[in-house]
Amino acid sequence: MNTSLEHLPAHKQKQLREITGIIVKAVYLEKVLLFGSHATGRSVEHRYTEGGVIYEYISDYEILIITKSGESRNHYEVQDQRFHIRMF
């Protein structure tokens, strides 16, 4: 298990630090876990043009937030927040 972001390109490290900063302001944070393709180094950034239309597929970030005990939200509540950050 990686415990740093060093395996990611600098621009992705910066984006994840910005996202984590937003999360820290929103909840009483215990831990932030990155999982999925970015954690394993198998993320994809694919962009191409066909017939004058630009198509792109970019792996998203899968992040698990673990809050400290005493967090005011119900234990069963899961929040899905979408952050739209342009990669190009």
N, C-alpha and C positions, 0 to 999 in steps of 0.2 A: 504494500500500500504506500503510495506517495504521500508525503506529509508536507509537500511544498508545491508551488506552481512552476518550478523551474523547468519542467519538461514542456511547458507551453510557450508559444511565441510571446514576445514582450507586449504586443497589443492585446492579447487575450488575458495576460496577467493583469494588465491595467483595468480591463473591463471587469474582471472578477473582483478586483479590489474595490472598484466603484460600486458594484452590486452589493458586496459585503458591507460597505459603508452605509448604504441605504438600509440594509437589514438591521445593522447594529442600532440604528436610530429608531427602529420600529418595534423591536422585541428585546426582552431580557435574555440575552444570548448565552448559551452554554457552548455550542459547537456548530460549525458550518462544514458540511461534507459535500464535496464535489464528487459526483459519480457519473457513470455513462461514458460516452465516447471521449469527452475531454479529459476525464480522469485516467482513461486507459491509453491515451495518445492516438486514438483512432477517429478523431473528429474529421469532418469533411467540409470543405469550402469549394463548391463547384459552381461556376458561372459560365453561361454560354449564350450566344445569340443565334436565333433561328427564325428566318422569315421576318426579320426586323423586330422581333420580340426578345427581350432579355429574360432568360430563365436563370434561377439560382437555387441551389440547395446548400444550406449552411446548418451544420449541427448546432442544436441549441444547448444551453447549459442545464444540466440536471443538478439541482442543489437541494440538499436536505438540511433543514434548520432544526436544531435541537435547542429548546428553550430551557432555562433554569427553572427549578421548582419555584413556585410562587408566581409564575406568569399568570396574568389575570384571565387568559382565554381558557375555555373548556378544554379538557384533556383530549377529547375526541375531535376537536375542530382542526381542520386542515385548511390552510389558505393557499390558493394558487394565484401567484402574482406573475404577470407577464411583463418583462422588461424588453423593450424594443431598442436594440442597439445596432446600428449599422456597422457591418464589418468592413465594407469597402469604402 
